[in-house]
Amino acid sequence: MAHHHPSASGEGIMKRHALAAMASRAYLCIMKLQQASITDYASVLSFYNDVTERTPEIERFARWQKGKHPTADGIKSYIQEGSLYLYREQDVIVGAMAVTMYQGEDYHAIDWSGNVADDEVAVIHILAVSPDKQGAGIGSEMICEAVRLAESQGMKAIRLDALATNTPAHKIYERLDFEYRGKQHLYAENTGWTDFFFFEYKDE
């Protein structure tokens, strides 16, 4: 039996359907993230310290430790490069994350769905929600907004990583259409040598 190859018009229809599906999901994003500026640095650092100190079992699952991860220098670097985004309620930071429009070399060894240049990949880092607001869906909405942000800037893939031990995060990512793509044994200051799981957003 001969294999059927979609015509150009058929491919166009399929692509429009995929884009419509993404737009439908993006429409559900009701919050608007604000790009952090260096004037936010002190309040952002205080926010991450509070998350690290008061989130139940964060050291067990994510291995976050005050001063070790996220580091003050790392947070400042994300702000300076324009990658840190905040979600506020009544001018109080209740959520934060970094969304870089590039991936690092540690992402190269993973079997991704497609071969994409480093500067065509958005990566979500250090996503956190205030302990007072956890369980309210803010983290999920922030990931949804990160997807919208990456797509608006023409990124061809959206990826992230998490410790293999961080099973609660894995479940959230998979529910939000991120697919597990592989693992690596890597070194980090706050963990030593350990396994990291890598995920990629499925856009169809």
C-alpha positions as CSV (number, residue, x, y, z in Angstrom):
1,M,0.0,0.0,0.0
2,A,1.3,3.4,-0.9
3,H,1.9,5.8,1.9
4,H,-0.1,9.0,1.9
5,H,1.8,12.2,2.0
6,P,-0.2,15.3,3.0
7,S,-0.4,18.0,0.5
8,A,0.9,21.5,1.2
9,S,-2.6,22.6,1.9
10,G,-3.2,19.7,4.2
11,E,0.0,20.5,6.1
12,G,-1.2,24.0,6.4
13,I,-4.5,22.9,7.9
14,M,-2.8,20.6,10.4
15,K,-0.5,23.5,11.4
16,R,-3.4,25.8,11.8
17,H,-5.2,23.2,14.0
18,A,-2.1,22.9,16.2
19,L,-1.8,26.7,16.5
20,A,-5.5,26.9,17.4
21,A,-5.0,24.3,20.1
22,M,-2.0,26.2,21.5
23,A,-4.0,29.5,21.4
24,S,-6.9,27.8,23.2
25,R,-4.6,26.7,26.0
26,A,-2.9,30.1,26.1
27,Y,-6.3,31.8,26.4
28,L,-6.7,30.1,29.7
29,C,-3.8,32.0,31.1
30,I,-5.4,34.8,33.0
31,M,-2.5,36.3,34.8
32,K,0.1,38.7,33.4
33,L,3.7,38.3,34.4
34,Q,5.8,41.4,35.0
35,Q,9.4,41.4,34.0
36,A,11.6,42.1,37.1
37,S,14.0,45.1,37.2
38,I,17.1,45.5,39.3
39,T,15.0,47.7,41.7
40,D,13.1,44.5,42.6
41,Y,16.2,42.6,43.6
42,A,15.9,43.0,47.4
43,S,12.2,42.0,47.4
44,V,12.8,39.1,45.0
45,L,15.6,37.8,47.1
46,S,13.4,38.1,50.2
47,F,10.6,36.2,48.4
48,Y,12.9,33.3,47.5
49,N,14.3,33.1,51.0
50,D,10.8,33.0,52.4
51,V,9.8,30.2,49.9
52,T,12.9,28.2,50.9
53,E,12.3,28.6,54.6
54,R,8.6,28.0,54.7
55,T,7.6,25.6,51.9
56,P,7.0,22.1,53.4
57,E,9.5,19.5,52.3
58,I,11.2,21.8,49.7
59,E,14.6,20.5,50.7
60,R,13.5,16.9,50.4
61,F,11.9,17.2,46.9
62,A,13.7,20.1,45.3
63,R,16.8,20.4,47.5
64,W,16.4,24.2,47.7
65,Q,18.5,25.7,50.5
66,K,18.7,29.3,51.5
67,G,21.8,30.9,50.0
68,K,22.7,27.7,48.0
69,H,19.8,27.4,45.5
70,P,18.6,29.7,44.2
71,T,21.7,31.9,44.9
72,A,21.6,35.6,45.3
73,D,24.1,36.0,42.4
74,G,21.9,33.7,40.2
75,I,18.8,35.7,40.9
76,K,20.6,39.0,40.1
77,S,21.9,37.6,36.9
78,Y,18.4,36.5,35.7
79,I,17.1,40.0,36.5
80,Q,20.0,41.7,34.7
81,E,19.5,39.7,31.6
82,G,15.7,40.3,31.6
83,S,14.8,36.7,32.3
84,L,13.1,37.0,35.7
85,Y,9.3,37.4,35.8
86,L,7.1,38.1,38.8
87,Y,3.5,37.6,39.6
88,R,2.1,40.0,42.1
89,E,-1.2,40.3,44.1
90,Q,-1.8,43.8,45.5
91,D,1.8,44.7,44.9
92,V,3.1,41.7,46.8
93,I,5.2,39.1,45.0
94,V,3.5,35.7,45.2
95,G,5.2,34.0,42.4
96,A,8.5,34.2,40.5
97,M,10.4,32.3,37.8
98,A,13.1,32.8,35.2
99,V,12.4,32.1,31.5
100,T,15.6,32.2,29.5
101,M,15.4,32.3,25.7
102,Y,18.3,29.9,25.4
103,Q,19.4,26.5,26.7
104,G,22.7,25.5,28.3
105,E,25.1,22.8,27.2
106,D,23.7,20.4,29.8
107,Y,20.6,20.1,27.6
108,H,22.5,18.8,24.6
109,A,22.7,15.2,25.7
110,I,18.9,14.7,25.9
111,D,17.0,13.0,23.1
112,W,14.6,15.9,22.3
113,S,11.7,15.7,19.9
114,G,13.6,17.9,17.4
115,N,17.0,19.3,16.7
116,V,16.7,23.0,17.7
117,A,19.5,25.6,18.1
118,D,20.2,26.8,21.7
119,D,18.9,30.3,21.1
120,E,15.6,28.8,19.8
121,V,14.7,27.1,23.1
122,A,13.0,28.7,26.1
123,V,13.9,27.2,29.5
124,I,11.9,27.6,32.7
125,H,14.0,27.9,35.9
126,I,13.6,28.5,39.7
127,L,9.8,28.6,39.6
128,A,8.4,29.4,43.0
129,V,5.1,30.3,44.7
130,S,4.6,31.9,48.1
131,P,3.9,29.3,50.8
132,D,0.7,31.3,51.6
133,K,-0.6,30.8,48.0
134,Q,0.5,27.2,47.2
135,G,-2.2,24.9,46.0
136,A,-4.2,27.8,44.4
137,G,-3.0,27.0,40.8
138,I,-0.6,29.9,40.6
139,G,2.3,27.7,39.6
140,S,0.3,26.1,36.8
141,E,-0.8,29.5,35.5
142,M,2.8,30.8,35.6
143,I,4.0,27.8,33.5
144,C,1.1,28.5,31.1
145,E,2.2,32.2,30.9
146,A,5.8,31.1,30.3
147,V,4.6,29.0,27.3
148,R,2.7,32.0,25.9
149,L,5.8,34.2,26.4
150,A,8.1,31.8,24.7
151,E,5.7,31.3,21.7
152,S,5.3,35.1,21.4
153,Q,9.1,35.4,21.0
154,G,9.2,32.7,18.3
155,M,10.9,30.0,20.4
156,K,10.7,26.6,18.7
157,A,10.8,24.5,21.9
158,I,10.1,25.0,25.6
159,R,12.0,22.9,28.1
160,L,12.8,22.5,31.8
161,D,14.5,20.2,34.2
162,A,13.8,19.0,37.7
163,L,15.5,16.7,40.3
164,A,14.5,13.1,39.9
165,T,13.3,13.2,43.5
166,N,10.9,16.1,42.8
167,T,7.9,13.9,42.0
168,P,5.3,16.5,42.9
169,A,6.8,18.8,40.2
170,H,6.9,16.0,37.6
171,K,3.2,15.4,38.0
172,I,2.4,19.1,37.5
173,Y,4.6,19.4,34.4
174,E,3.1,16.3,32.8
175,R,-0.4,17.6,33.5
176,L,0.5,20.8,31.7
177,D,1.6,19.0,28.5
178,F,5.3,18.7,29.3
179,E,6.7,15.3,28.3
180,Y,9.6,13.5,30.0
181,R,12.5,13.2,27.5
182,G,15.3,11.7,29.6
183,K,17.7,12.1,32.6
184,Q,21.2,13.0,33.3
185,H,23.5,12.6,36.3
186,L,24.8,16.1,37.0
187,Y,26.5,18.1,39.7
188,A,25.0,21.1,41.4
189,E,26.2,23.0,44.5
190,N,23.0,22.3,46.5
191,T,22.8,18.6,45.6
192,G,26.2,17.2,44.7
193,W,26.0,14.5,42.0
194,T,22.4,13.5,41.4
195,D,19.8,12.7,38.7
196,F,17.9,15.4,36.8
197,F,14.8,14.7,34.7
198,F,14.3,16.8,31.5
199,F,10.9,17.8,30.1
200,E,9.7,19.3,26.9
201,Y,6.4,21.1,26.1
202,K,4.3,19.2,23.6
203,D,2.7,21.8,21.2
204,E,0.3,19.4,19.5
